[in-house]
Amino acid sequence: MTNILIVDDDVNIIKLVDIHLSEQGYQVFQAKDGMEALGILKKATCDLAVVDVMMPFMDGYTLTKQIRTLYGIPVLLLTAKGGIEDKEQGYQAGTDDYLTKPFEPKELIFRIKALLRRYDHQMEESILKIGKTAINKKSYEVQVGNRILLLPLKEFELLSYFMSNPKQVFSREHLIEQIWGLDYEGDARTVDVHIKRLRERFNKLTDDFQIKTVRGVGYLLEVQRK
């Protein structure tokens, strides 16, 4: 079930939105101010937030910044103001969409569905998967079955590059250029060190893939057929 957080100090707005979203099959969490909203997000996984701009303790712009920084979920701002300056401030805070009060509940639902589709697509693009091994390029996590690993940055980038280009052979020089950059001044053998570490980490965890040496050329990631 998709979880949506509604944040508004107007009880009538919260009830109205809750009724219409619940009818669409969404699970709704309610908060009357920014502090309560952040408390809910610490405990519950939400897929999208609908945030009012004018609220006590913490305005919607500040809350939007916090949500985007801490949780990375889409935010739709509600406001009684429709001026370009207000919209600019909202987008600078990180909102994904903007709806001016009073609004039609159907329009709010259309916008929510559009945002969720867009974020689902972005998430699909950010995840690489081979067998039971998945890489999340946004969170920098590697999941093997039920186990989640956080790799050193260069190891993660190297594995991500291999998984994006399986069965392709890359020279050390090419990998240095792609992962470490053209201005890297170290020894190309650093690739060998990172490959060795990746092998040591994953050879015991999964047989989904192997990083193989192509003698005299470089390395490739070979996907294991099941």
N, C-alpha and C positions, 0 to 999 in steps of 0.2 A: 504494500500500500504506500502511496505517495504522501509524505508528511509536509504540511504547509503551516508555517508560523505566521499568525496575524498579530501585528503590534499597533495598537491605537488606543488613545485614552478616551475615545468616544465609545461607550458601551453599546450603543445602538448600531454603530458601524460594525463592530466586532460581531454582534449577533447576526446582522444581515449577511455579512460575508461568510460566517460560519455555516449558516443555513444553506446557502447556495453551493458552497464548496463541498459540504457533506453530502448534498444531493448528487454531486458528481463523483462521489466515491473517495474523496480525499479525507485523510485524517488531519484534523485541525488542532493546532496548539494556540492558545490565546495568551497575550501579554498586554498589559495596559501601559507599560513604559519600557524604555530601553534596558534598564537594569533587570527587570523581570524577564525580558526577552533573552538576554545573555545567560541568565540563570537556567532557562529552559534549554537553550542550545548546548549547555554543558552536559545536560542529562539525556537529551533526546536528539536523534539524528533527523534533521529536517532537510527537505529537498529544495525549498524555496521560502523566501520571507516576503510578506506584504507589510510594508512599513509606512506609518503616517509620519509626516514631516514635523508637525507641531505637537510636541509632547513634553511633559514635565521631566525634570532631572537630566534628560539626554535627548537632544533633537534627532530627527530621523536621519539627517546627514551624518552625524557623528556615529549613530548606530550602524548605518550602512557601511561606513569605513571599517568598523569593528567586525561586522559580519563577514565582509569580503576578505579582510586580513586573516581572521581566525578560522573561518569555516569554508570560504570559497564558494558559497551557494549563491544562486541568482537572487536579486532583490528587485522588487517592484515598489516604487515610492507612490504614496497617496498624498495629495496636497490640495489645499483650498486655493492655492495660487497657481496661475497658469502662465506667469511672465517668463520670458526667455532667460532672465537672470536666475530665476529659481530653478529652471530646468538645467541650466548650465552648472549650478552648484550641485544639483543632484547627480549629474553625470560625472562631475569631478570627484564626487564622493564614492563613485563606483556602482551606482544603480544601473540596472540593465533596461529598465523601462519606467515610464512615468504615467500616472493617471490622475486627472484633475477631478476633485469633488465638485458637485455631485456626479456620480458615475452610474452607469447601468451595470448591474451585476453580471449580465451576459458578456459585456465587454471585458470586464475584469477576468472572467473565466477564459475568454478567447486569448487574452494576453498571457495568462498563466500557462495555458497549454502550449502556446508558441515558445515561451521561455524554456519550459521543460524539454520540449523537442530539441531546441537549440543546444541546451546543455547536455542532453543525452548523446547527441551527435559528437559534441566536443569531447566527451568522456570516452566514447568509442575510439576516437582518433588518438587519444592520449594513452591508450592501453595496447601494449604488444603482448601477444600470447602464443606460446608454443606448448602444446600439450597442457600439462597442469602448471606450467610456469608462466607467470604474467608479470609484466613490467608496467608500472604506472609512471608515465613521464611527468606528471604534475606533482605527485607526492614523493617521487623518487624512491618508491617502495618496490621491492621484488617479492612476489608471493609464489611460493612453491608448495602446492597443496594447501594445507592450513597454516603453513609457517610463513611469517613475514620477515624479510631481511632488509636492513638499511645498509647499503654498501658505501664505501668511500666514493666520493664524487667521480673520479676518473674511472674507477672500476665500473660504476653504474653507467657512465656515458659509453664506455667501451662495449659493455654487454648490450646496451640499448642499440648501438650502431650495428653490432653483429646480428641481433634479432630483427632489426629492420631490413637487413640485407642477407638473409640466410643463403647458404650454398655459394656465396661469392667469395673469391679469394682476394685478400687485401695485403699489400706489402706493408712492412713496418713503417716505411716513409709515408705511405698514404694514411695509415692510422694515426701517426704523429700529427700530420697536417689536419685531419678531421677532428681529433680529440684534444690535442694539446695546442694546436694553432701553428701558424706559419712562423711566428716569432719564437717558438720554443727552441732553446739553446742546449738542451740536454742530449744525452745519448739515446739513439733510437732503440737501444736494448731495453729501455724502460718499458717498452711494449711487452717484451718477453716476461718481465717481472709481473706486470699486471695480468697477463694471460695465465701465468702460473698460479697467481692468487685466485683468479676466477675458477680455474680448474679444481683447485684444492677445496674451494667453497662448494661447488656444485656437483662434482663427480660423485660425492657420497649422498647428495640430496635427491638427485633426479637423473633419469636417463632420457629425458625429453630431447636433449641436445648434447653435442660435444664440440668443443673448440679444437679443431685439428690443425696440425702443422703441415703445410705444403712445402716440402723441402726445396730450398733455393728460391722460394717465392714469398711466402708469408703465412697467413692464417685464414681459416674459414670456419663458419659455424655450420655444422652438419646436423640436420633434424633427423632424429631417430624414428624410423617407421615402426608402428605398433601393429 
